[in-house]
Amino acid sequence: MLEKVKAKLKEYDQEHLLKYYDELSDGEKKALLEEIEATDFDVLNSLKNALHAPKRGVITPIESMELPEIKEKEAAFRAKGLEAIKKGEVAAVLLAGGMGTRLGSDDPKGMYNIGLTKEVYIFQRLIENLMDVVNEAGVFVPLYIMTSDKNNDKTVKFMKEKNYFGYNPDYIHFFKQEMAPASDYEGHILLEGKGKLATSPNGNAGWYVSMHKAGLSAQAIADGVKWINIFAVDNVLQRIADPVFVGAVIEGNFVSGAKVVRKVARDEKVGAMCLEDGRPSIVEYYEMTDELMDAKNEKGDPAYNFGVILNYLFSIDELERIREGNLPLHVVEKKIPYIDENGNFVSPTEPNGYKFEQLVLDMIYEMKNCLPFEVVREFEFAPIKNKTGIDSVESARELCKKNGIEL
């Protein structure tokens, strides 16, 4: 295997990755060679293209389905959604690869306890939300949990120890997110240890490719799944496999849907649904110019007033179609811990290289249509990104209390 790996490294000008090879144990040598062999170095070929990616297309407003219309049609939407759920056509994917570092925890983020008088874990809150649908539909919804190299073992062990918080384990499947190598500014992959490449998750659009490589998308299709609801681990109030949302997307002949909330400020740090060159897309908060923030739609309301909450519904047929193509690769400048030329571990305080990610906004852009579906912020949006302040453990606790959730 060594010669094969050396040939690969020479082809991509990455021979420095074996610099410390002779210092490693036999087990470490084997692990490093296997990691290099399994790593897709083609991301480096696209570094120049990605750095000079074409500018965004023409951004125009997209029509969202707002609360009054949803309320008016709620019964019909719910019936349609429940019908699909009962037939086993709806699955959910929890994006749970992150750690609780910003919350002061060394554990997976989903293991964080937000309880005050008792234990209430983030994973628990999400399972309890999904159980509401299970109880209403009378069937379990297949739940796929995407972990990462860093937190997989702890996550699986924790969920097993907690008896999956009452969820039927036959319907829970774990898979790891694919990792992408991280490089310095010259395109040389960094080492985070003498026998370990510096890697990072392949972005929030990498979930379906990762699910496919784990053999789980084929399993879902064989089981009759037609729709997948993806959601992030940090929003403890979100409704999952929400029959009203599912029904609205199916009823309107959409191939995707995005739950959105009305922004609390014109410059709130959330991506907003839009059209880009006539196709559904998301304009990120840092791309919002004054012109876009001040724009009005035909009703005279702010044109880009609905922020995404990372809760999407996708047709599995469409996911299969776009999996065959290549989503754009985003090059993101980051602080990447690494081993320097003297073998010393360095934890940089400033960005020192690039990570490579695929983003959900590109999945949305590849869809032929998308329904932005408004939800009530106080009932469905309690993200936990920080320990205190905005979008924090504190703010999420207050919102949970407002919703009658005992902590």
C-alpha positions as CSV (number, residue, x, y, z in Angstrom):
1,M,0.0,0.0,0.0
2,L,2.9,2.4,0.7
3,E,4.0,2.5,-2.9
4,K,0.4,3.1,-4.1
5,V,0.0,6.0,-1.6
6,K,3.4,7.5,-2.6
7,A,2.3,7.5,-6.2
8,K,-1.0,9.3,-5.3
9,L,0.8,11.9,-3.2
10,K,3.3,12.5,-6.0
11,E,0.4,13.1,-8.5
12,Y,-1.1,15.7,-6.2
13,D,2.2,17.2,-4.9
14,Q,1.4,16.2,-1.4
15,E,4.5,14.1,-0.6
16,H,5.1,16.1,2.7
17,L,2.2,14.1,4.3
18,L,4.6,11.2,4.9
19,K,7.3,13.4,6.5
20,Y,6.9,11.8,9.9
21,Y,6.0,8.3,8.6
22,D,9.1,6.6,10.0
23,E,8.4,7.9,13.5
24,L,5.0,6.2,13.6
25,S,4.0,2.9,15.1
26,D,2.9,0.1,12.7
27,G,-0.7,0.8,13.6
28,E,-0.3,4.6,13.1
29,K,1.4,3.9,9.7
30,K,-1.5,1.7,8.6
31,A,-4.1,4.3,9.7
32,L,-2.3,7.1,7.9
33,L,-1.9,5.2,4.6
34,E,-5.6,4.2,4.8
35,E,-6.7,7.8,5.4
36,I,-4.6,9.1,2.5
37,E,-5.9,6.4,0.2
38,A,-9.5,7.2,1.2
39,T,-9.2,11.0,0.9
40,D,-10.5,12.8,-2.2
41,F,-7.6,15.0,-3.2
42,D,-9.6,16.3,-6.2
43,V,-10.9,19.1,-4.0
44,L,-7.4,20.6,-4.4
45,N,-7.7,20.7,-8.2
46,S,-10.7,22.9,-7.8
47,L,-9.0,25.3,-5.4
48,K,-8.3,27.9,-8.1
49,N,-11.7,27.7,-9.6
50,A,-13.4,27.9,-6.2
51,L,-11.4,30.9,-5.2
52,H,-12.5,32.7,-8.3
53,A,-16.0,31.4,-8.3
54,P,-18.5,33.2,-10.5
55,K,-20.5,36.0,-8.8
56,R,-24.0,35.4,-7.6
57,G,-26.8,35.7,-10.2
58,V,-29.6,38.3,-10.2
59,I,-31.3,38.1,-6.8
60,T,-35.1,38.7,-6.8
61,P,-37.8,38.0,-4.2
62,I,-39.5,34.6,-3.9
63,E,-43.1,34.2,-2.7
64,S,-43.4,32.6,0.7
65,M,-46.4,30.8,2.1
66,E,-47.3,32.9,5.1
67,L,-49.1,32.1,8.3
68,P,-52.7,33.2,7.4
69,E,-52.7,31.0,4.3
70,I,-51.2,28.1,6.2
71,K,-53.8,28.4,8.9
72,E,-56.6,28.5,6.4
73,K,-55.5,25.3,4.7
74,E,-54.0,23.6,7.7
75,A,-56.5,20.7,7.9
76,A,-56.0,19.7,4.3
77,F,-52.2,20.0,4.5
78,R,-52.1,18.0,7.7
79,A,-54.3,15.2,6.2
80,K,-52.0,15.1,3.1
81,G,-48.9,15.0,5.2
82,L,-50.1,12.4,7.6
83,E,-51.1,10.2,4.6
84,A,-47.5,10.3,3.3
85,I,-46.1,9.7,6.8
86,K,-48.4,6.7,7.4
87,K,-47.3,5.2,4.1
88,G,-43.6,5.4,5.3
89,E,-42.8,8.0,2.6
90,V,-41.3,10.5,5.0
91,A,-37.9,10.1,6.7
92,A,-35.9,12.6,8.8
93,V,-32.1,13.3,8.8
94,L,-30.6,14.9,11.9
95,L,-27.3,16.8,11.2
96,A,-25.5,16.1,14.4
97,G,-21.8,16.1,13.6
98,G,-20.9,19.1,15.8
99,M,-19.3,19.3,19.2
100,G,-20.5,21.5,22.2
101,T,-17.2,23.4,22.3
102,R,-18.8,26.9,22.2
103,L,-21.1,25.8,25.1
104,G,-18.1,24.8,27.1
105,S,-18.5,21.1,26.6
106,D,-16.2,18.4,25.1
107,D,-19.1,16.2,24.2
108,P,-21.2,16.1,21.0
109,K,-23.6,19.1,20.9
110,G,-26.7,16.9,21.1
111,M,-25.5,15.6,24.5
112,Y,-25.7,19.1,26.1
113,N,-28.1,19.2,29.0
114,I,-30.3,22.3,29.0
115,G,-32.3,21.2,32.0
116,L,-32.7,23.3,35.2
117,T,-34.4,20.9,37.6
118,K,-33.8,17.7,35.7
119,E,-31.8,16.4,32.8
120,V,-33.1,17.6,29.4
121,Y,-30.7,16.9,26.6
122,I,-30.7,18.5,23.1
123,F,-31.1,15.1,21.5
124,Q,-33.9,14.4,23.9
125,R,-35.8,17.5,22.9
126,L,-35.6,16.6,19.2
127,I,-36.7,13.0,19.8
128,E,-39.6,14.3,21.9
129,N,-40.6,16.7,19.1
130,L,-40.5,13.8,16.5
131,M,-42.5,11.6,18.9
132,D,-45.4,14.1,18.7
133,V,-45.7,13.2,15.0
134,V,-45.2,9.5,15.7
135,N,-48.1,9.5,18.2
136,E,-50.3,11.5,15.8
137,A,-49.6,9.3,12.8
138,G,-49.4,6.0,14.6
139,V,-46.1,5.0,12.9
140,F,-42.4,5.6,13.5
141,V,-40.6,7.9,11.1
142,P,-37.2,6.6,10.0
143,L,-34.6,8.8,11.6
144,Y,-31.1,9.0,10.2
145,I,-28.5,10.6,12.4
146,M,-25.4,12.0,10.8
147,T,-22.4,12.1,13.1
148,S,-18.8,12.9,12.4
149,D,-15.4,11.2,13.0
150,K,-15.0,13.3,16.1
151,N,-18.3,12.5,17.8
152,N,-19.7,9.3,16.3
153,D,-18.8,6.8,19.0
154,K,-19.9,9.0,21.9
155,T,-23.2,9.8,20.1
156,V,-24.1,6.2,19.4
157,K,-23.1,5.1,23.0
158,F,-25.1,8.0,24.5
159,M,-28.2,7.3,22.5
160,K,-28.0,3.6,23.4
161,E,-27.5,4.4,27.1
162,K,-30.5,6.7,27.1
163,N,-32.6,4.0,25.3
164,Y,-33.0,6.4,22.4
165,F,-35.3,8.5,24.6
166,G,-38.2,6.1,23.9
167,Y,-37.8,6.0,20.1
168,N,-37.9,2.6,18.5
169,P,-34.2,1.8,17.7
170,D,-35.2,-0.2,14.6
171,Y,-36.0,3.1,13.0
172,I,-32.7,4.9,14.0
173,H,-29.7,4.7,11.7
174,F,-26.3,6.4,12.2
175,F,-23.9,7.4,9.6
176,K,-20.7,9.5,9.5
177,Q,-20.3,12.7,7.5
178,E,-17.6,12.5,4.9
179,M,-14.5,14.6,5.7
180,A,-12.6,16.8,3.3
181,P,-8.9,17.7,3.7
182,A,-7.9,21.2,4.9
183,S,-5.0,22.9,3.2
184,D,-2.6,25.9,3.6
185,Y,-2.8,28.9,1.3
186,E,-0.6,27.1,-1.3
187,G,-2.9,24.1,-1.5
188,H,-0.7,21.8,0.6
189,I,-2.8,19.6,2.9
190,L,-2.0,20.2,6.6
191,L,-1.3,17.5,9.1
192,E,-3.0,17.8,12.5
193,G,-0.8,15.1,13.9
194,K,2.2,13.2,12.7
195,G,0.0,10.4,11.5
196,K,-3.3,12.3,10.8
197,L,-4.4,14.7,8.1
198,A,-6.2,17.9,9.0
199,T,-9.7,17.4,7.9
200,S,-13.1,19.0,8.4
201,P,-16.7,18.0,7.6
202,N,-17.7,18.4,3.9
203,G,-20.3,21.1,4.6
204,N,-24.0,21.1,5.4
205,A,-24.8,19.9,1.8
206,G,-22.5,16.9,2.2
207,W,-25.1,14.9,4.2
208,Y,-26.8,13.2,1.2
209,V,-23.5,12.1,-0.4
210,S,-22.4,10.8,3.0
211,M,-25.8,9.0,3.5
212,H,-25.4,7.5,0.0
213,K,-21.8,6.2,0.7
214,A,-23.1,4.6,3.9
215,G,-25.6,2.7,1.8
216,L,-28.5,4.3,3.7
217,S,-30.1,6.3,0.8
218,A,-30.4,3.1,-1.2
219,Q,-32.0,1.5,1.9
220,A,-34.4,4.5,2.3
221,I,-35.5,4.2,-1.4
222,A,-36.0,0.5,-1.0
223,D,-38.2,1.1,2.0
224,G,-40.4,3.5,0.0
225,V,-39.1,6.8,1.3
226,K,-40.0,9.7,-1.0
227,W,-39.3,12.7,1.2
228,I,-36.5,13.5,3.5
229,N,-36.7,16.3,6.2
230,I,-33.3,17.5,7.2
231,F,-32.7,19.5,10.3
232,A,-29.9,20.8,12.5
233,V,-29.1,19.6,16.0
234,D,-29.1,23.0,17.6
235,N,-32.8,24.1,17.3
236,V,-34.6,22.5,20.3
237,L,-38.1,23.7,19.3
238,Q,-38.3,22.7,15.7
239,R,-41.0,20.4,14.4
240,I,-39.7,17.4,12.5
241,A,-41.5,15.6,9.8
242,D,-44.2,18.2,10.4
243,P,-47.3,16.8,8.6
244,V,-48.6,20.3,7.8
245,F,-45.3,21.3,6.2
246,V,-45.0,18.0,4.3
247,G,-48.6,18.3,3.1
248,A,-48.1,21.8,1.9
249,V,-45.1,20.8,-0.2
250,I,-46.8,17.8,-1.7
251,E,-50.1,19.6,-2.3
252,G,-48.4,22.4,-4.1
253,N,-46.4,20.1,-6.4
254,F,-43.1,21.3,-5.0
255,V,-39.9,19.2,-4.9
256,S,-38.5,20.9,-1.9
257,G,-39.5,23.1,1.0
258,A,-37.8,25.4,3.5
259,K,-39.2,26.4,6.9
260,V,-38.7,30.1,7.4
261,V,-39.3,32.7,10.1
262,R,-40.0,36.3,9.8
263,K,-36.9,38.3,10.5
264,V,-36.8,40.4,13.6
265,A,-34.5,43.0,12.1
266,R,-33.5,43.9,8.5
267,D,-29.9,42.8,9.2
268,E,-30.6,39.7,11.3
269,K,-27.9,37.2,10.8
270,V,-29.9,34.5,9.0
271,G,-29.9,33.6,5.3
272,A,-33.0,34.7,3.4
273,M,-35.0,32.8,0.8
274,C,-34.8,34.4,-2.7
275,L,-34.7,33.6,-6.3
276,E,-31.4,33.7,-8.1
277,D,-31.7,34.0,-11.9
278,G,-35.2,32.7,-11.4
279,R,-34.3,29.6,-9.4
280,P,-34.9,29.1,-5.6
281,S,-31.8,30.1,-3.6
282,I,-30.7,31.7,-0.3
283,V,-28.9,35.0,0.1
284,E,-26.6,34.8,3.1
285,Y,-26.8,37.6,5.7
286,Y,-23.3,38.8,4.8
287,E,-24.4,39.2,1.2
288,M,-27.4,41.4,2.1
289,T,-26.7,44.9,0.8
290,D,-28.7,47.9,2.0
291,E,-30.5,47.8,-1.4
292,L,-31.7,44.2,-0.7
293,M,-32.5,45.0,3.0
294,D,-34.7,47.9,2.0
295,A,-36.3,46.3,-1.0
296,K,-40.1,45.8,-0.9
297,N,-42.3,43.2,-2.6
298,E,-45.7,43.7,-4.3
299,K,-47.5,43.9,-1.0
300,G,-45.1,46.6,0.2
301,D,-43.5,44.3,2.8
302,P,-39.7,43.7,3.0
303,A,-38.9,41.5,0.0
304,Y,-36.3,39.4,1.8
305,N,-38.0,39.1,5.1
306,F,-38.0,35.3,5.7
307,G,-34.9,33.7,7.2
308,V,-34.1,30.0,6.8
309,I,-33.8,27.9,10.0
310,L,-32.0,24.8,8.5
311,N,-35.1,22.7,8.3
312,Y,-35.7,21.5,4.7
313,L,-37.8,18.9,2.9
314,F,-36.4,17.3,-0.2
315,S,-37.8,14.9,-2.7
316,I,-35.5,11.9,-2.7
317,D,-35.8,11.6,-6.5
318,E,-34.4,15.1,-6.8
319,L,-31.6,14.3,-4.3
320,E,-30.6,11.4,-6.4
321,R,-30.6,13.6,-9.5
322,I,-28.3,16.2,-8.0
323,R,-26.1,13.6,-6.4
324,E,-25.0,12.6,-9.9
325,G,-23.9,16.1,-10.6
326,N,-21.3,18.1,-8.7
327,L,-22.4,20.8,-6.3
328,P,-20.1,23.8,-6.2
329,L,-17.2,23.6,-3.8
330,H,-16.9,26.6,-1.4
331,V,-13.5,27.5,-0.2
332,V,-13.7,28.9,3.3
333,E,-10.8,30.6,5.1
334,K,-10.4,29.1,8.6
335,K,-8.1,28.7,11.6
336,I,-6.8,25.1,11.2
337,P,-4.7,23.5,13.9
338,Y,-1.7,21.8,12.4
339,I,1.8,20.3,12.9
340,D,4.5,22.7,11.8
341,E,7.8,21.8,10.0
342,N,9.4,21.0,13.3
343,G,6.7,18.6,14.4
344,N,5.2,21.0,16.9
345,F,1.4,21.3,17.3
346,V,0.1,24.8,16.5
347,S,-3.3,26.2,17.3
348,P,-3.5,29.4,15.2
349,T,-5.2,32.5,16.4
350,E,-5.7,33.8,12.8
351,P,-6.9,32.0,9.7
352,N,-4.1,30.0,8.1
353,G,-5.7,28.0,5.4
354,Y,-8.8,26.7,3.6
355,K,-11.5,24.2,4.3
356,F,-13.7,22.9,1.5
357,E,-17.5,22.7,1.9
358,Q,-20.6,22.1,-0.1
359,L,-23.6,24.2,1.2
360,V,-27.3,23.6,1.4
361,L,-28.0,26.8,-0.5
362,D,-26.6,25.1,-3.6
363,M,-28.9,22.1,-3.1
364,I,-31.8,24.5,-3.0
365,Y,-30.5,26.2,-6.1
366,E,-30.4,22.8,-7.9
367,M,-34.1,22.2,-7.1
368,K,-36.6,23.1,-9.8
369,N,-38.8,24.8,-7.1
370,C,-39.0,25.3,-3.4
371,L,-41.7,26.3,-1.0
372,P,-40.7,28.8,1.7
373,F,-43.1,27.9,4.5
374,E,-43.5,30.3,7.4
375,V,-43.5,29.1,11.0
376,V,-44.0,31.0,14.2
377,R,-40.6,31.9,15.6
378,E,-41.5,31.5,19.3
379,F,-42.9,28.0,18.7
380,E,-40.3,26.6,16.3
381,F,-37.0,28.5,16.5
382,A,-34.8,28.2,19.6
383,P,-31.3,27.7,18.2
384,I,-28.4,27.1,20.7
385,K,-25.2,28.5,19.3
386,N,-23.8,30.2,22.4
387,K,-23.8,29.7,26.1
388,T,-25.3,33.1,26.9
389,G,-26.9,36.0,25.0
390,I,-28.5,35.8,21.6
391,D,-29.3,32.3,20.2
392,S,-28.0,30.7,23.4
393,V,-28.7,28.1,26.0
394,E,-30.4,30.9,28.1
395,S,-32.6,32.1,25.3
396,A,-33.6,28.6,24.3
397,R,-34.6,27.8,27.9
398,E,-36.9,30.8,28.0
399,L,-38.5,29.8,24.8
400,C,-38.9,26.2,26.0
401,K,-40.7,27.5,29.1
402,K,-43.0,29.7,27.0
403,N,-44.0,26.5,25.1
404,G,-44.8,24.7,28.4
405,I,-41.7,22.4,28.2
406,E,-40.6,21.5,31.7
407,L,-36.9,21.9,32.3
